Amino acid sequence: MFCKETLISPAWKPVELLSGGQQALAALALTLGMSAVYPCPFYCVDEIDAALDTRAVAAVARVVERLSSSSCCNSICTASA
């Protein structure tokens, strides 16, 4: 039997309370997760590094590079100036 008292409040924050970089990473994670289930021939993303710090930009670049080299998928990325 399910008991309401056993519920633990999640550690999730509303999206509105996240920083711009955190929102960008969440959106990118959702997009990449969906692409694993529903692959597409190419992805076009624009300025995904605009709200990210240097460490996050490097991590995203590694993920995009790894995904593009291990699949038949092409990615088109633009960088902010």
N, C-alpha and C positions, 0 to 999 in steps of 0.2 A: 504494500500500500504506500502511496506517495504522501509524504507529510510536508506541509508548507514550512514547518520550522526547520527542516533540513536544508532549505535553500540558502545558499551563500550569495551575497550580492557580488556581481561580477566586478572585476577591476577595470572594466571598460570605461572610457571617457566619451562623452558626446563629441562628435566630430567638430562641433563649433569650438570646443575648448582646446583642440589640438593646435599646435603651431603650424605655420604654412609648410614647413619641411616635413612635419609628421603627417600632415594631410596628403602631401605629394607622395610620400613613401607608402601610405595606406592605399592610395589610388593605384600606384604602380604595382603593389603586391596583389591587389585584387585583379588588375589587368593581366599580370603574369600568371596568376593562379587560374584564371578563366582560360588563358591561352593554352595551358597544359591540358585542359579538358576539351576545349573547342579550338583547335589550332587554326590559324589563318595564314595565308601565304606571305603576308608582310604586315608590319605594324609601322605606323607613322606617328611619332611622338614629337612634340614641339617643346623645347626648353624645359625638359624634366628636371634639369639641375638648377633652375632659377631660385627656388626656395630652399635648396639643400646646402648644408655646410660641406667643407672640403672632404671630410671623412665619408659622408654619405654619398657624395658624388663618385668617389673612388669605388665604393662598394657597389653602387648601381652600375658603374661602367664594367666592373668585373662580372656581374650577373648578366648584363646584356651581351658581353663578349662571349661568355660561356654558353649562353643559350643560342646565340647566333652561330657559333661554331659546331654545336652538337645537334643541330636540327636543320631542316630544309627551309627554315624560316629566314626571311630577310628583315632587317630592321633599318629604318631611316630615322636618324636622330639629328636634331639641331641643337646647338648650344646657344645659351644666352650670351650677349656681349657684355 
